[in-house]
Amino acid sequence: MKNQGFWLAAGIGILLDVATKEWAIRGLKTGSEIVLWPGVFHLTYAENRGAAWSLFRESGGFLKWISLLVSLGLISLALWGRPLGRWQQIGYGLILAGAVLAMD
């Protein structure tokens, strides 16, 4: 299979994202927080329904369509494009994982 690193990075990215979201929902959604460095760094639960800094939150599905187009483009590149370098495969695979998960 061509561009195996792409598929591996996408799969690992999706699994890690789903696992950390599940952990955050179970462990932090109740209102508790985890203090890693008192007074400086702690984990709390927050939801973001848009892109970075809640961009496109009220866009009526615009972000989902963009994510779908990006996903299809990256999958096409991996399947029918030229062989990609290792770092390109990893980078594009992680972008695909983020785009796929933005559609949920």
Contacts in CASP RR format, 6 or more apart in sequence:
PFRMAT RR
TARGET T0000
AUTHOR 0000-0000-0000
METHOD contacts of the structure
MODEL  1
MKNQGFWLAAGIGILLDVATKEWAIRGLKTGSEIVLWPGVFHLTYAENRG
AAWSLFRESGGFLKWISLLVSLGLISLALWGRPLGRWQQIGYGLILAGAV
LAMD
1 7 0 8 1.000
2 78 0 8 1.000
2 79 0 8 1.000
2 81 0 8 1.000
2 83 0 8 1.000
3 78 0 8 1.000
3 79 0 8 1.000
3 83 0 8 1.000
3 84 0 8 1.000
3 89 0 8 1.000
4 89 0 8 1.000
5 86 0 8 1.000
5 89 0 8 1.000
5 90 0 8 1.000
5 93 0 8 1.000
6 74 0 8 1.000
6 78 0 8 1.000
6 84 0 8 1.000
6 89 0 8 1.000
6 90 0 8 1.000
6 92 0 8 1.000
6 93 0 8 1.000
6 96 0 8 1.000
7 78 0 8 1.000
7 93 0 8 1.000
9 89 0 8 1.000
9 90 0 8 1.000
9 91 0 8 1.000
9 92 0 8 1.000
9 93 0 8 1.000
9 94 0 8 1.000
9 97 0 8 1.000
10 93 0 8 1.000
10 94 0 8 1.000
10 96 0 8 1.000
10 97 0 8 1.000
10 100 0 8 1.000
11 93 0 8 1.000
11 97 0 8 1.000
12 97 0 8 1.000
13 93 0 8 1.000
13 94 0 8 1.000
13 97 0 8 1.000
13 98 0 8 1.000
14 97 0 8 1.000
14 98 0 8 1.000
14 100 0 8 1.000
14 101 0 8 1.000
17 97 0 8 1.000
17 98 0 8 1.000
17 101 0 8 1.000
18 101 0 8 1.000
24 43 0 8 1.000
24 45 0 8 1.000
25 45 0 8 1.000
27 45 0 8 1.000
28 34 0 8 1.000
28 43 0 8 1.000
28 44 0 8 1.000
28 45 0 8 1.000
29 45 0 8 1.000
31 44 0 8 1.000
31 45 0 8 1.000
33 42 0 8 1.000
33 43 0 8 1.000
33 44 0 8 1.000
34 42 0 8 1.000
34 43 0 8 1.000
35 41 0 8 1.000
35 42 0 8 1.000
36 42 0 8 1.000
36 43 0 8 1.000
48 54 0 8 1.000
48 57 0 8 1.000
49 57 0 8 1.000
50 56 0 8 1.000
50 57 0 8 1.000
50 59 0 8 1.000
50 63 0 8 1.000
50 102 0 8 1.000
51 63 0 8 1.000
51 102 0 8 1.000
56 62 0 8 1.000
56 63 0 8 1.000
63 102 0 8 1.000
64 102 0 8 1.000
64 103 0 8 1.000
67 98 0 8 1.000
67 99 0 8 1.000
67 100 0 8 1.000
67 102 0 8 1.000
67 103 0 8 1.000
68 99 0 8 1.000
68 103 0 8 1.000
70 95 0 8 1.000
70 96 0 8 1.000
70 99 0 8 1.000
71 96 0 8 1.000
71 99 0 8 1.000
71 100 0 8 1.000
71 103 0 8 1.000
74 92 0 8 1.000
74 93 0 8 1.000
74 95 0 8 1.000
74 96 0 8 1.000
74 99 0 8 1.000
75 96 0 8 1.000
77 84 0 8 1.000
77 92 0 8 1.000
78 84 0 8 1.000
78 89 0 8 1.000
78 92 0 8 1.000
78 93 0 8 1.000
84 92 0 8 1.000
END
